[in-house]
Amino acid sequence: MELTIQKSDKGVCAVRVTGPLNIYEAASFKRGLVGIIRDAVSFASVEMDLSEVSELDTTGVQLLVLARREVLSMGKGLRVTAASAAVAAAFEIYNLKGLFE
């Protein structure tokens, strides 16, 4: 799993996640999310590109929901701008399709 972060001058923190987002990658992903959430204070919103996520399990879903909750608690927005088939399937199973729009 790899996180790529780009910060725009328009107040958007764009995050691209590549590879599996599962229990085996959870610790690494959580460390990356903590940094993003900490930096979210200086941004209007966080946009996540999940189009290159090859696997998303329950642990990955929980971390995405946690990130959304924390970013929203700061009065910021978090949305998914692109989703792979694995992400779309998981969002459908957990009825999260509209949560990250």
C-alpha positions as CSV (number, residue, x, y, z in Angstrom):
1,M,0.0,0.0,0.0
2,E,1.3,3.4,-0.9
3,L,0.0,6.9,-0.1
4,T,0.7,9.8,-2.4
5,I,-0.2,13.3,-1.1
6,Q,-0.5,16.5,-3.1
7,K,-1.5,19.7,-1.5
8,S,-3.0,22.4,-3.8
9,D,-3.1,26.1,-3.3
10,K,-6.9,25.9,-3.6
11,G,-7.1,24.3,-0.1
12,V,-7.4,20.7,-1.2
13,C,-5.3,17.8,0.1
14,A,-5.4,15.1,-2.6
15,V,-4.5,11.6,-1.5
16,R,-4.0,8.7,-3.8
17,V,-3.9,5.2,-2.4
18,T,-2.3,2.4,-4.4
19,G,-2.3,-1.3,-3.6
20,P,-4.2,-3.4,-1.0
21,L,-6.0,-1.7,1.8
22,N,-6.5,-4.6,4.2
23,I,-5.7,-5.8,7.6
24,Y,-2.1,-6.5,6.6
25,E,-1.6,-2.9,5.5
26,A,-3.7,-1.3,8.3
27,A,-0.9,-0.1,10.5
28,S,0.9,1.6,7.6
29,F,-2.3,3.2,6.3
30,K,-3.3,4.4,9.7
31,R,0.1,6.2,10.2
32,G,-0.5,7.9,6.8
33,L,-4.0,8.8,7.8
34,V,-2.9,10.4,11.1
35,G,-0.6,12.7,9.2
36,I,-3.3,13.6,6.7
37,I,-5.8,14.3,9.4
38,R,-3.3,16.4,11.3
39,D,-2.6,18.4,8.1
40,A,-6.3,18.7,7.3
41,V,-6.5,21.7,9.7
42,S,-4.8,23.8,7.0
43,F,-7.0,22.6,4.2
44,A,-10.7,23.1,3.2
45,S,-11.1,19.4,2.2
46,V,-9.4,16.1,1.6
47,E,-10.0,14.2,-1.6
48,M,-9.1,10.5,-1.9
49,D,-8.4,8.7,-5.1
50,L,-8.9,5.0,-4.5
51,S,-8.9,4.0,-8.1
52,E,-5.7,1.9,-7.7
53,V,-6.8,0.1,-4.5
54,S,-6.6,-3.6,-5.3
55,E,-8.3,-4.9,-2.2
56,L,-10.5,-3.3,0.5
57,D,-11.5,-5.4,3.5
58,T,-13.4,-4.5,6.7
59,T,-10.3,-3.1,8.4
60,G,-9.7,-0.7,5.4
61,V,-13.3,0.4,5.5
62,Q,-13.1,1.1,9.2
63,L,-10.0,3.3,8.7
64,L,-11.7,5.2,5.9
65,V,-14.8,5.8,8.1
66,L,-12.5,6.9,11.0
67,A,-10.6,9.3,8.7
68,R,-13.9,10.8,7.5
69,R,-15.2,11.2,11.1
70,E,-12.0,12.9,12.2
71,V,-11.9,15.3,9.2
72,L,-15.6,16.2,9.6
73,S,-15.1,16.9,13.3
74,M,-12.6,19.6,12.3
75,G,-15.3,21.1,10.0
76,K,-13.6,19.9,6.8
77,G,-14.8,17.6,4.1
78,L,-13.5,14.2,2.9
79,R,-14.7,12.6,-0.3
80,V,-13.6,9.8,-2.6
81,T,-13.0,11.1,-6.1
82,A,-12.4,7.8,-7.8
83,A,-12.9,4.2,-6.7
84,S,-11.6,0.8,-8.0
85,A,-14.0,-2.1,-8.5
86,A,-12.8,-3.5,-5.1
87,V,-13.7,-0.2,-3.3
88,A,-17.0,0.1,-5.1
89,A,-17.9,-3.4,-4.1
90,A,-17.0,-2.9,-0.5
91,F,-18.9,0.4,-0.4
92,E,-22.0,-1.4,-1.8
93,I,-21.8,-4.2,0.7
94,Y,-21.5,-1.9,3.6
95,N,-24.0,0.6,2.2
96,L,-21.4,3.4,2.2
97,K,-21.8,4.5,-1.4
98,G,-23.2,8.0,-0.6
99,L,-21.0,8.5,2.6
100,F,-17.9,9.6,0.7
101,E,-19.4,11.7,-2.1
